[in-house]
């Protein structure tokens, strides 16, 4: 699908910029006119984590003139195996501040716009309306659906990628030119069905690969060169180095982009999280309870391989998918504490147990990761 350039403005290049982008300018498909279009472009990155790191590095290096970044998180040690914008000396710092400093050092010729907020239904339209193209670097379904619906309302293209384990996928969604995200995935998955990177893990280089592909698609879309992945889904398997490409189609009944549809911006949290508040205990409290000899049931709801790698002594192993089968063996007279890898699956397990009459039940906050940090 050959498309005209998204950017019509042609901002002039300085002598320093011509030198900086000289290898781009040598490409017939880009040339000086293409580089001037990139200088005039305004791109918003939502998220500066695993995907956002390579996206930010390569769009900044390529000379995208205005690069906005939405991020409100801080740098943690568990980020560093994949979030290559950051280093050990920056642990605890705001990701946004560190990202801005790193990208400015890479290319001082561009404008970097920090947005230290979490994207939500109240600010999405205002934020996204200021930019020509959106790159989705988020790791949760509510924000993905929010970005899609805002882009449909605004007519903005966005470059989407998702990662899990050893697999990634990529597409470009542009309202009016192809299907939207809801055409492909009409509704978010049920809670707990699609674990996050914190829950299921992710190969460190995978977001680097997929994020670099996102930057490539963003540049192609801005310049109108090649064939952007509009109406296509690219799936990548890092274990077997296999790429598969699938054709996507618009849905006539799409809730967001069908003719006459009027998408309502919604954070969608109800669709992707446990509905009721879940009682939690800290890892230090669980350790004290174990040391005191207090009688209670401790259940590990992770998968078999996670249990084998490490577990808390005295815990009982029942994977979340099999928990309903073991309900009769759980004594409702004893307090029950449930843990997983990071605290997501355990909260879902608590909701399940409470719905079956086991009232004295808590999730261990932060899961085995918190146990390793506070206790082990």
C-alpha positions in Angstrom: 0.0 0.0 0.0 1.9 3.0 -1.3 0.9 6.2 0.6 1.8 9.9 0.2 4.0 11.4 2.9 2.3 12.1 6.1 4.4 15.3 6.6 4.1 18.1 4.0 6.1 20.8 5.8 9.7 21.2 4.7 11.7 22.7 7.5 15.2 23.8 6.4 18.3 21.9 7.6 21.2 23.6 9.2 24.8 22.8 8.1 25.2 20.8 11.3 22.0 18.8 10.6 23.1 18.1 7.1 26.3 16.6 8.5 24.4 14.7 11.2 22.0 13.1 8.7 24.4 12.8 5.7 23.9 9.0 5.4 20.1 9.4 5.3 20.4 12.1 2.7 22.4 9.8 0.5 19.4 7.5 0.2 17.3 8.3 -2.9 14.2 7.3 -1.0 14.9 9.9 1.7 17.2 12.6 0.4 17.3 16.1 1.8 13.5 16.6 1.2 12.8 13.5 3.3 15.1 14.6 6.0 13.4 18.0 6.1 10.0 16.2 6.5 11.4 14.3 9.4 12.6 17.5 11.0 9.0 18.9 10.7 7.4 15.7 12.1 5.9 15.5 15.6 5.8 11.9 17.0 4.4 10.9 20.4 5.9 7.9 22.2 3.6 6.4 24.8 5.9 4.6 27.2 9.7 4.7 27.5 10.3 1.1 28.6 11.4 -2.0 26.7 9.8 -1.0 23.4 10.1 2.8 23.9 13.9 2.5 24.4 14.8 1.5 20.9 11.9 3.6 19.4 13.2 6.7 21.2 16.9 6.0 20.3 16.2 5.5 16.6 13.6 8.2 16.1 15.8 10.7 17.9 18.9 9.6 15.9 16.9 9.7 12.6 16.0 13.4 13.2 12.3 13.4 14.0 12.1 17.1 14.9 9.7 16.9 17.8 9.5 13.8 20.0 7.0 13.7 22.8 7.3 11.0 25.6 4.5 9.9 27.9 6.0 8.2 31.0 5.4 8.3 34.7 7.4 5.3 36.0 10.8 5.0 37.8 13.8 2.9 36.8 14.0 -0.5 38.6 16.7 -3.2 38.5 14.4 -5.6 36.7 14.0 -3.1 33.8 17.7 -3.1 32.8 17.9 -6.3 30.9 15.7 -4.8 28.1 15.3 -1.1 28.7 18.5 0.1 27.1 17.9 3.8 27.7 19.0 3.4 31.3 21.9 2.3 33.5 22.5 1.0 37.0 23.5 4.4 38.2 20.0 5.7 37.4 18.1 3.2 39.5 15.2 4.9 41.3 15.2 7.9 38.9 12.3 9.0 36.8 12.4 7.2 33.5 11.2 10.4 31.7 14.1 12.5 33.0 16.6 9.9 32.2 15.2 9.3 28.7 15.1 13.0 27.9 18.8 13.4 29.0 19.9 10.3 27.0 18.1 11.3 23.8 19.3 14.9 24.0 22.9 13.6 24.2 22.3 11.4 21.1 20.8 14.3 19.1 20.8 17.9 20.3 19.1 19.1 17.1 15.6 17.8 18.0 13.0 19.0 20.5 12.1 16.6 23.3 8.7 17.1 25.0 8.2 15.4 28.4 4.7 14.4 29.4 5.1 13.1 33.1 1.6 11.6 33.2 -0.2 8.3 32.8 -2.3 8.4 29.6 -6.0 8.2 30.5 -9.4 9.0 29.1 -9.2 12.5 30.5 -6.0 13.6 28.7 -5.7 11.2 25.7 -7.3 13.4 23.1 -5.5 16.6 24.1 -2.1 14.9 24.1 -2.5 12.9 20.9 -4.0 15.8 19.0 -0.6 17.6 19.2 1.2 15.0 17.2 1.3 13.6 13.7 1.9 10.0 14.6 1.7 7.9 17.8 4.0 5.0 18.7 2.5 2.6 21.3 5.2 1.3 23.6 2.9 0.3 26.5 2.6 -3.1 28.2 -1.1 -3.2 29.1 -4.3 -3.7 27.3 -6.4 -0.8 28.7 -3.9 1.8 27.3 -3.7 0.0 24.0 -7.4 0.2 23.5 -7.4 3.8 24.7 -4.7 4.8 22.2 -6.7 3.1 19.4 -10.0 4.8 20.2 -8.3 8.2 20.5 -6.5 7.7 17.2 -9.8 6.8 15.6 -11.5 9.9 16.8 -8.5 12.1 15.8 -7.7 10.3 12.5 -4.1 9.7 13.6 -2.0 6.7 12.6 -0.3 4.7 15.3 2.4 2.1 15.2 1.6 -0.8 17.5 3.8 -3.6 18.9 3.4 -6.2 21.7 5.8 -8.6 23.3 5.6 -11.7 25.5 8.2 -14.4 26.3 9.9 -15.0 23.0 7.2 -13.7 20.7 6.4 -10.3 19.3 3.9 -8.7 16.9 3.7 -5.5 15.0 1.2 -3.5 12.9 0.3 0.0 11.8 -3.2 1.2 12.4 -4.4 4.3 10.5 -8.1 5.1 10.6 -9.7 5.3 7.2 -6.8 3.5 5.5 -7.1 0.1 7.1 -8.5 -1.8 10.1 -8.1 -0.4 13.7 -6.9 -2.3 16.7 -10.4 -3.2 17.7 -11.1 -4.7 14.3 -8.4 -7.3 15.1 -9.0 -7.6 18.8 -12.6 -6.4 19.6 -12.3 -6.9 23.3 -9.5 -7.2 25.9 -8.7 -10.7 27.1 -10.2 -11.9 30.4 -8.2 -11.0 33.5 -5.2 -13.3 34.0 -5.3 -14.8 30.5 -2.5 -12.7 29.1 0.3 -12.3 31.7 2.5 -9.2 31.7 6.2 -9.3 31.3 6.5 -9.1 35.1 4.4 -12.3 35.2 5.5 -14.4 32.3 9.0 -13.0 31.6 10.4 -11.6 28.3 13.6 -12.2 26.3 15.7 -9.1 26.8 16.5 -8.5 23.1 12.9 -9.0 22.0 11.6 -5.5 22.7 14.8 -4.2 21.0 13.9 -6.1 17.8 10.2 -5.1 17.9 10.9 -1.5 19.0 13.4 -1.1 16.2 10.8 -2.3 13.7 8.3 0.2 15.2 10.8 3.0 14.5 11.2 1.7 11.0 7.5 1.7 10.4 7.1 5.2 11.9 9.8 6.6 9.5 8.2 4.9 6.5 4.8 6.3 7.4 6.0 9.8 8.0 7.9 9.9 4.6 5.5 7.8 2.5 8.2 5.4 1.4 7.9 1.7 1.0 4.8 -0.1 2.3 3.9 0.5 5.9 2.3 -2.4 7.8 -1.2 -1.0 7.4 -3.7 -3.9 7.2 -0.9 -6.4 8.1 0.2 -8.1 11.2 3.8 -9.3 11.6 4.5 -12.0 14.1 8.0 -12.9 15.2 9.3 -16.0 17.0 12.7 -15.3 18.5 13.4 -18.9 19.5 13.1 -20.2 15.9 13.8 -16.9 14.1 10.6 -17.1 12.2 8.6 -14.1 10.8 5.0 -14.6 9.7 2.9 -11.9 8.0 -0.9 -12.0 8.1 -3.4 -9.8 6.2 -5.9 -7.9 8.4 -9.4 -6.6 7.5 -11.8 -4.0 8.8 -14.8 -5.3 10.7 -18.2 -4.0 9.6 -19.3 -4.3 13.2 -16.2 -2.7 14.8 -17.2 -0.7 17.9 -14.6 2.0 17.1 -14.2 2.5 13.4 -17.3 1.2 11.6 -19.4 3.8 9.7 -21.4 5.8 12.2 -19.5 4.5 15.2 -18.7 7.0 17.9 -16.0 5.4 20.2 -16.2 6.5 23.8 -12.9 6.9 25.4 -12.6 4.5 28.3 -9.6 3.4 30.3 -11.0 -0.1 30.2 -9.5 -1.0 33.6 -12.6 -3.0 34.4 -11.9 -5.3 31.5 -8.3 -6.1 32.4 -8.1 -6.2 36.1 -9.7 -7.9 39.1 -12.9 -6.1 39.8 -13.0 -6.0 43.6 -10.3 -4.7 46.0 -8.1 -7.5 47.1 -6.6 -7.7 50.6 -2.8 -8.0 50.6 0.0 -8.7 53.0 3.6 -7.7 52.6 6.4 -10.3 52.2 7.9 -9.3 55.5 4.5 -10.1 57.2 4.3 -13.5 55.6 7.9 -14.2 56.8 7.0 -13.3 60.4 3.9 -15.5 60.2 6.0 -18.5 59.0 8.6 -17.9 61.7 6.0 -17.7 64.5 4.5 -21.1 63.8 1.1 -19.6 63.1 -1.2 -22.0 61.3 -2.2 -20.8 57.8 -2.2 -22.1 54.2 0.4 -20.7 51.8 -0.4 -21.4 48.2 1.9 -20.7 45.2 -0.2 -20.3 42.1 2.6 -20.0 39.5 3.3 -22.5 36.8 5.4 -25.7 37.3 8.7 -24.3 35.9 8.4 -21.2 38.1 7.8 -23.4 41.2 10.8 -25.6 40.3 13.1 -22.5 39.9 12.3 -21.2 43.4 9.5 -21.3 45.9 8.9 -20.5 49.6 9.5 -23.4 51.9 6.2 -24.6 53.4 4.1 -23.4 50.4 1.6 -25.6 48.6 1.8 -25.5 44.8 -1.4 -25.2 42.9 -1.2 -23.4 39.5 -3.9 -20.8 39.0 -5.4 -22.7 36.1 -6.0 -25.7 38.4 -7.0 -23.8 41.5 -10.8 -24.4 41.1 -10.1 -28.2 41.0 -8.5 -28.0 44.5 -11.1 -25.8 46.2 -12.4 -28.7 48.4 -9.0 -29.3 49.8 -8.5 -25.8 51.1 -9.5 -25.4 54.7 -11.8 -22.3 55.0 -11.2 -22.2 58.8 -7.5 -21.4 58.3 -6.2 -18.1 56.9 -4.9 -18.5 53.3 -2.2 -16.5 51.7 -1.6 -16.7 47.9 1.5 -15.6 46.0 2.7 -15.7 42.4 5.6 -14.0 40.6 4.7 -10.3 40.9 1.2 -10.2 42.5 -1.1 -10.2 39.5 -2.2 -13.9 39.4 -2.4 -14.1 43.2 -5.0 -11.3 43.3 -7.1 -13.2 40.7 -6.7 -16.3 42.8 -7.9 -14.4 45.9 -11.0 -13.2 44.0 -11.7 -16.8 43.0 -11.3 -18.2 46.5 -13.4 -15.5 48.1 -16.2 -16.2 45.5 -16.2 -19.8 46.8 -16.6 -18.9 50.4 -13.0 -18.8 51.6 -13.1 -15.5 53.4 -9.8 -15.4 55.2 -7.5 -15.0 52.2 -4.8 -12.5 51.2 -2.5 -11.9 48.3 1.2 -11.5 49.1 2.0 -8.1 47.7 4.6 -8.1 44.9 4.8 -11.9 44.8 8.1 -13.9 44.8 9.9 -10.8 43.5 9.0 -8.9 46.6 10.1 -11.9 48.7 13.5 -12.0 47.1 13.9 -8.3 47.6 12.8 -8.1 51.2 13.3 -11.5 52.7 15.6 -13.9 50.8 
